[in-house]
Amino acid sequence: MDNKKDTILNAAKALTENYKKDELFMPKNGRSLPNRAAVIDLVKDLRSVIFPGYFCADTAAGIFPEQFSTYCLNEYYDRLKEQVEIALLYARPEMRQEEAAEMSESICIHFIERLPEVQQKLLKDVQAGFDGDPAAKSKEEIIFSYPGVFAIYVYRLAHILYQNKVPFIPRIMTEYAHGKTGIDINPGAEIGEYFFIDHGTGVVIGETTEIGNNVKLYQGVTLGALSTRQGQQLANVKRHPTIRDNVTIYSNSSVLGGETVIGENTIIGGNTFITESIPANTKVSAKSPELVIKKPRNSVSKTDVWDWEN
């Protein structure tokens, strides 16, 4: 027991010393960070007004849709305002409580005002998924089950808050979607209408990416930066590519660099690595690797028929 007690006391003492030395621990200004769980719950619950009848068992949505939406939005507004105010106060130590309250109210009003627009864009995204995926049996199936639609839904909410310079919360939202779907969309990216991500796992869309209308991405696509060695010096620099309208990028392709522009009506084949602009109306493909096909010898036994040396 003495060993256990001494170990715990020593570890607690060392941890406490670390707390004192690093400003990341135990915030010194007496202000708290946003509640990550509360933000994630809000992301989940907002689906009930964006896609009524899908993610909420309350039958009022079908009987009294306007009253249902009004009730939900009133609650969601209050919950969001609380977290936005906390985030503003933490990120800006010089800000007074009254100023944070006023600013968070303005941000949340703007957020609620934008929700009908977000809903319309998401319906177009769902339509894009249905039009582009022969395996989709219905648009309802896409709303319920497609990870790409969920990631885009979260991004479109987070993007509004990002535009309003809300700290922490936009990234909490999109990283939650990243963890759920494997799709990493930075909330700062600019994405047009009729957007679809098929399969989705491993897709990365960087902060300064610009994507036009009617763009489709497949799994493993990276829209990234050429280099981030300069770190924070690149914070306000365009680092990620621009993708024009009507572009399809197939699986495991990388398009990198802030000066890289993929022109309209272009198809980027799978497993390509692009660091320069591609003109409009172009097809890009990587040269197929040479395959080596070996047939097993007749004398090989069944147990070692697929040994590489045979």
N, C-alpha and C positions, 0 to 999 in steps of 0.2 A: 504493500500500500504506500509506503514511503516513497518508493521509486515513482509510482504513478503521480503522487501529490507533487513531488519535486519537479517532475517533468512538466506537468501542467502549469505550475507556478512560473517556471523558467520560460516556458513558451509564451505565456501570457505577458510576462514582463518584456520579452523581446518584441512581441507584436505591438505592445503599447509604445515602445520606443520608436518603432517604425511609424506608428500613427502620428506621433509628434513631429517626426522629421519630414514627412511627405504631405504636402497640402491636399493630395487626392483623398486622403483618409480623414474622416471626422471633419467635415466642412467647417472652416474657421469662422465663417461669417454668420453661423447660426441658422442658415437657411438649408432646406432639404431639397433633394432631387425629386423629379416627377416619379410617380408610382408606376413602374413598368407594367404591373399586372392590371392596373386601372386603365392604362392606355390600350393594352391588348383586348381587354373586355369591351372597350368602346369600339374597336375595330370589328369585333365579332358582332356586337349588337347593332351596329349601323347597317348591317346587311338586311335587317328586318324592314327597313324603310327603302333601301335601294332595290332589293329583290323581295317584295312582300309576298308572303305565302311559302317561301322556300326555307327560311332558317328561323322561323318563329311559329310556335304552335298556337298562338293566340288567334282565334277565329275572327276577332274584331277587325283584323286587317282586311278581310274580305267583305264584311258586312258594313262597317263604317270606316272606309279607308282614310278619309280626310281627318276624322277625329283620332283615329289610331296614329296616323303620322304626326299630328299635332302633339299628342301626348308624348310620343317617343322623342320627338325632336326637342321638346321642352326639357326632358330629362337629360338627353345627350348633350345639349348645350351647356347645362349646368356642370355636368361631369367634365366636359372638355375644358371649360373655362377655368375650373379649379386646377387642372393639370398644367394648362398654359401659363397661368399666373405663377404657379410654383416654378416652372421652368424659366420664366423671364426673371424672376427675383434671384434665382440661383446664378444664372448666366451674367446678370448685370448687377453687381453688388451696390452700385451707386443708385439704383432705381428705388424709389419710394413705393410703399405698399399701394397707395392711392393711384400712382401712375401705372403700376403693373395691373391693377384691377381695371383701369380704364382701357389700357392697351389690349388686355386679354378679351375684354368685352367686344371691342372693335374687330379683333381677329376672329372670334367665334361667330359674330354676326356675318362676316364675310364668308366664313366656312359654310354656314347653314345656307346662305344665299346661293352658293355654288353647287349644292348637292343635286338639284334638278339637272344641271348641265353635266355633272359627273354621271348621273344615271343614264342620260341620253348617250354619252360616249361609251359607257359600258355595254349598253344594248347593241351598239354598233360593233364593239369588240366581240360580243357573243355571236353576232351575225357573221363576222369575219371567220370565227372559229367554225361555225356550222358550214359556211360556204366552202371552206378550205380543207375540211377533214371528212373524207368519205366514210370514216368509221363512226362518226357522230350520228346517233340515232335521232336526236332532237336537240333543240336549243335548251330545253329544260335540263337535259343530261349535262350539257356543257356548264350551265350555271351551277348545278349541284356538285359536279365532280372534277372539272378540269382545273389542274393546279395553275395553269397559265392565266386563267380568268381571275382566280383568287389573287394571284400576285399583282395583276394589273389593277384590280379593284383597290387593293391596299395602296399601291403606288399613287393612284389618282386622288385618293384622300390625302395621303401624306404630301403630295406635291402642292396642294393648296396651302398647307401649313408652312412648307418650305418657302414658298413664294412670299409668305408673310414673315419670314425670318424667325420662325419659332424655333428655339433651340431644343435639342434632344428628341422631342416627340416624333418628328417625321422619320428619323432614323430608327427609333424604337419600333415604329410601325412596319417599315420595310424590312428590317432585319427579322422581325417576327415572321413575315411572309417568306423571307429567305430560308429560315429554319424549317418552315412547314413544307415548302415546295422545292427547295434547291434553286430557286430563281432569285437572283440578286439584282434588283432595280434600285438604283440610287434615287431618292426622292427629288433630286435636282434635275434629273433628265427631262428633256422636253419631248413628249410623245404625242403624235397626232391621233386621228380617228381611225377606226377600222383596223385595229392592231391586234395581232394574234401571236401567241407563243405556243408552238406545238410540242408536246411532250415536256419540254421545259427544263429538265434537270441540267444544272451546270451553266445556264444562261447568265451572263454578267452584262449589265448596262451601266456604264460609268456616269458620274455626276454631270458632266458637260456634254453628254451625248444629245444629239438632235435627231429625231426620227419623224419622218413625214407621215402621210396618210397611206393606208393600205399596205402596210409592211408586215411581213411574216418572218419569224425567226424559229429555227429548230433547236433542239437540245444541244448544249455545249457551245453555243455561239458566245463569243466575247466581243463586246464593243468597248475597247479599253484604251489605255494610255500607252504610248511608246516607252516612256520611262517616268518613274516617280522619284528618281534619286535626289532631286532638289527639294523633296518634301513640301513643307509649308510654303515655300517660295512659289509654288505652282498653284496655290489655293484658289486664286481668282483668274487662272489662265485656262483657256479652252484646251483641254487635254484629250478629249475623246472625239470620235468621228461624227460626221453628219451623214445620215441616211435619207435620201430623197424618197419621193412617193413611189409606190408600186414596186418595191424591192423585196425579193425573197433571199434569205441567207440560210443555207442548209447547214447541217449538223457539224459541230466541232470546227467551225471556221472562226478566225480571229480577224477583226478589222480594228486597226490601232492608229492613234494619232489625231491630234486636234485639227490638223490641216487636211486630213483624209476625208474626201467626199465621195460617196457612192451615188452615181447619177440615177435619174428616174428610170423605171422599167428595166432594172438590172437584176440578173440572177447570179448569186455567188454560190458556187458549188461547194460541196462538203470538203472538210480538211484543207482549207486554203488559209494562207497567212498573208494579209494585205496591209501594207503600210503606205500606200500611195493612192491617189484618187483614181476612180474608175469612171469613164464617161457614161453618159446615159445610153440606154438600149444595148447593153453589153451582157454577154454571158462569160463568166469567169470560172475556170475549173482547174484543179490540180492534176498534173500528169499522173496517171495511174501507176502505182509501183509494180515492178515486175514480180510475178508470182512464181515460186518454185514448187512444182507439184511432183511428188514422188509416189510411185506405185510400189506396194510391197512385193518382194520376190515370191515366186510360187512356193519356194521351200520354207518360207517363214511359218512358224507355228502360230496358232490362234492367240497364244498368250503374249507374244511379242510382235504382233502384226503391225502395231503402230509405233514401235521404237524408231526414233529418228534416224538411227544409223542404218536401218534396213532399206 
